[in-house]
Amino acid sequence: MIFRSLAAAAVLAIPLAFAAEEPEAVFAKFHRAVLAGDFDEMWRHSTAASVAEAKAMSPAARRASLGLVQRITPMSYAVAGKRFNPHGAGMILRLAVPGSLGSGAARLVLEDDEWKVDRVIWGSSNFEAEIR
């Protein structure tokens, strides 16, 4: 009986070993890619809709948009909280900027069993309403 319980627990744990990377880790990679200006890496961690929207822009517009995003993106942040999005599928990370009153939020969604960054807001006092 004990053997069966252990075997069942082992079988149930196998899918967890192959589960999607944690949302915080995905956002950290996305954040580093934004700061580095690495479109390929940003797109690897972005939703398909976000990638399609970016690729529809001209290269000059894409570079200008990235420049703006880089100016408002802090060099470092800390995850101050996380919760499932009550307004739809996905996870919302509440972000704090160390040493300042700055804050932000990121919405991540599951696509093909992987967490993808869908939207990021920095510097808003009402990010909870805006991130939906």
C-alpha angles and dihedrals in degrees: 000000000000090000091053091050092050092046092049091049091050093050091049091050095054095082090051090063089060097041121130119281112268116272091239091056092048092050091048090056091046091049092051090049092052092051091047093047090235106155094182093055092043090052092048088063098037131090118265090246092054092049092049091050092050094046090051089063122086114257090250092051090046091053092047091049091049090050090055092047091049091052093056097039113095119231090237138015140172128223103245095182145335135211141164111269108256090200097059145326119325145045131287119211116201108214130203127194109225115238095015142068089246121125142169145171138230128203116208127185134191115252118175090346093305128107111243130186109247103171139358128193124188128187099011120137089203102042093138090067095038098049095061 
